[in-house]
Amino acid sequence: MMMASNTATMGNLPSGVGICTTIPDILYLPELVFGGLVWILVGSTLVVPHNPQGWVMFVSVFCFIMTFVWLVVFACGMHHNKSRWAAADLAYHGIAAFFYLSASVALARVTLEMNDKNSLNYKLDVAAVVFSYMATLLYFVHTILSAIRWKSF
């Protein structure tokens, strides 16, 4: 006798606790962690060039909030038309990956141009660059896996 599995397959959108056990949805939590770290690290540094640092802050805050909202939508099961939500999931994560890539490049450029390489701001910015590229990678992988899921509908 076979037991039914609580985990969703790649072709389904999970709800409830299923988002913590399925791919690509299990990536929500690391995306929040790395995005939050970027937000905290950039927010705690001295903002010398306002434009690139402002873009990095916008991207990290926007993606953190939207990923949390997306997580809540899936956790509460508010996604009724599965194929449209799968397409929206793909679109959001593609945009987030692009935004994070542009923010990561800008942050890396600003960090490389810093004069005092031994300062605390430099070390915090280096850590922010690493976490920003990690967030970019997570959003990119989530985009690829969401595209595979979307194609299965």
RODO-2510 file (C-alpha; in nm, 4 decimals, decimal comma):
residues 153
     n   res          X          Y          Z
     1     m     0,0000     0,0000     0,0000
     2     m     0,1460     0,3369    -0,1049
     3     m     0,1196     0,6441     0,1116
     4     a     0,0342     0,9782    -0,0424
     5     s     0,3144     1,2308    -0,0417
     6     n     0,2685     1,5805     0,0993
     7     t     0,5345     1,7253    -0,1281
     8     a     0,4370     1,8804    -0,4577
     9     t     0,5931     1,7670    -0,7784
    10     m     0,7698     1,9999    -1,0181
    11     g     0,4457     2,0526    -1,2127
    12     n     0,2410     2,1735    -0,9180
    13     l     0,2461     2,4872    -0,7089
    14     p     0,2660     2,3998    -0,3414
    15     s     0,0782     2,5556    -0,0559
    16     g     0,1202     2,5505     0,3171
    17     v     0,4237     2,3687     0,4518
    18     g     0,4823     2,2245     0,1047
    19     i     0,6789     2,5357     0,0108
    20     c     0,9511     2,4252     0,2522
    21     t     0,9869     2,0865     0,0868
    22     t     0,9622     2,1484    -0,2875
    23     i     1,1990     2,2784    -0,5490
    24     p     1,2215     2,5704    -0,6398
    25     d     1,0132     2,6968    -0,3482
    26     i     1,2638     2,5870    -0,0874
    27     l     1,4846     2,8703    -0,2196
    28     y     1,2562     3,1383    -0,0706
    29     l     1,4227     3,1178     0,2697
    30     p     1,7846     3,1513     0,1490
    31     e     1,6744     3,4356    -0,0803
    32     l     1,5317     3,6150     0,2210
    33     v     1,8430     3,5491     0,4305
    34     f     2,0968     3,6659     0,1713
    35     g     1,8790     3,9576     0,0601
    36     g     1,8356     4,0650     0,4216
    37     l     2,2107     4,0454     0,4773
    38     v     2,2727     4,2692     0,1753
    39     w     2,0139     4,5138     0,3058
    40     i     2,1697     4,5217     0,6540
    41     l     2,5303     4,5446     0,5368
    42     v     2,4723     4,8202     0,2817
    43     g     2,2493     5,0041     0,5268
    44     s     2,5216     4,9998     0,7908
    45     t     2,7958     5,1469     0,5692
    46     l     2,8781     5,5051     0,4937
    47     v     2,7093     5,5834     0,1645
    48     v     2,9738     5,7732    -0,0310
    49     p     2,8476     5,7383    -0,3896
    50     h     2,4753     5,7831    -0,3365
    51     n     2,3467     5,6560    -0,6701
    52     p     2,4839     5,2996    -0,6824
    53     q     2,4321     5,2416    -0,3106
    54     g     2,0765     5,3742    -0,3372
    55     w     2,0038     5,1289    -0,6198
    56     v     2,1469     4,8419    -0,4155
    57     m     1,9284     4,9396    -0,1193
    58     f     1,6204     4,9667    -0,3416
    59     v     1,6819     4,6247    -0,4959
    60     s     1,7536     4,4519    -0,1649
    61     v     1,4521     4,6039     0,0140
    62     f     1,2166     4,5557    -0,2833
    63     c     1,3191     4,1934    -0,3395
    64     f     1,3096     4,1156     0,0330
    65     i     0,9552     4,2498     0,0682
    66     m     0,8282     4,0954    -0,2562
    67     t     0,9849     3,7573    -0,1809
    68     f     0,8242     3,7616     0,1636
    69     v     0,4857     3,8507     0,0096
    70     w     0,5334     3,5752    -0,2509
    71     l     0,6184     3,3295     0,0274
    72     v     0,3027     3,4259     0,2191
    73     v     0,0865     3,3936    -0,0944
    74     f     0,2109     3,0395    -0,1536
    75     a     0,2077     2,9444     0,2153
    76     c    -0,1533     3,0569     0,2573
    77     g    -0,2657     2,8887    -0,0647
    78     m    -0,3997     3,2066    -0,2253
    79     h    -0,2886     3,0971    -0,5733
    80     h    -0,5967     2,9504    -0,7395
    81     n    -0,5160     2,9657    -1,1129
    82     k    -0,2007     2,7552    -1,1028
    83     s    -0,0724     2,8249    -1,4561
    84     r    -0,0962     3,2037    -1,4153
    85     w     0,0769     3,1908    -1,0778
    86     a     0,3515     2,9737    -1,2244
    87     a     0,4045     3,2324    -1,5000
    88     a     0,4007     3,5156    -1,2460
    89     d     0,6517     3,3263    -1,0306
    90     l     0,8801     3,2910    -1,3319
    91     a     0,8440     3,6596    -1,4227
    92     y     0,9075     3,7846    -1,0694
    93     h     1,2169     3,5745    -1,0137
    94     g     1,3557     3,6669    -1,3553
    95     i     1,3146     4,0359    -1,2771
    96     a     1,4614     3,9889    -0,9293
    97     a     1,7649     3,8052    -1,0731
    98     f     1,8220     4,0852    -1,3247
    99     f     1,7829     4,3550    -1,0564
   100     y     2,0209     4,1769    -0,8198
   101     l     2,2778     4,1260    -1,0945
   102     s     2,2760     4,4975    -1,1777
   103     a     2,2932     4,5893    -0,8090
   104     s     2,5771     4,3421    -0,7480
   105     v     2,7846     4,4837    -1,0319
   106     a     2,7258     4,8407    -0,9121
   107     l     2,8131     4,7480    -0,5541
   108     a     3,1289     4,5655    -0,6637
   109     r     3,2398     4,8682    -0,8681
   110     v     3,1839     5,1057    -0,5764
   111     t     3,3692     4,8714    -0,3420
   112     l     3,6678     4,8415    -0,5763
   113     e     3,6909     5,2198    -0,6028
   114     m     3,7057     5,2734    -0,2252
   115     n     4,0266     5,4464    -0,1136
   116     d     4,0755     5,2981     0,2327
   117     k     4,0894     4,9200     0,1876
   118     n     4,1413     4,8618     0,5608
   119     s     3,8323     5,0488     0,6789
   120     l     3,5256     4,8880     0,8318
   121     n     3,3085     5,0279     0,5492
   122     y     3,5248     4,8481     0,2932
   123     k     3,4979     4,5172     0,4784
   124     l     3,1218     4,5547     0,5137
   125     d     3,0902     4,6378     0,1439
   126     v     3,2984     4,3324     0,0477
   127     a     3,0668     4,1140     0,2549
   128     a     2,7655     4,2840     0,0940
   129     v     2,9093     4,2143    -0,2535
   130     v     2,9527     3,8442    -0,1715
   131     f     2,6005     3,8126    -0,0312
   132     s     2,4588     4,0130    -0,3215
   133     y     2,6106     3,7746    -0,5743
   134     m     2,4816     3,4799    -0,3684
   135     a     2,1317     3,6318    -0,3778
   136     t     2,1711     3,6818    -0,7541
   137     l     2,2632     3,3160    -0,7948
   138     l     1,9681     3,2013    -0,5833
   139     y     1,7204     3,4144    -0,7797
   140     f     1,8722     3,2934    -1,1085
   141     v     1,8435     2,9263    -1,0079
   142     h     1,4878     2,9910    -0,8858
   143     t     1,4100     3,1471    -1,2263
   144     i     1,5421     2,8424    -1,4144
   145     l     1,3491     2,6009    -1,1937
   146     s     1,0339     2,8146    -1,2183
   147     a     1,0645     2,8092    -1,5975
   148     i     1,0826     2,4296    -1,5914
   149     r     0,7752     2,4171    -1,3675
   150     w     0,5880     2,6678    -1,5847
   151     k     0,6601     2,4604    -1,8964
   152     s     0,5091     2,1541    -1,7286
   153     f     0,1649     2,3190    -1,7050
***
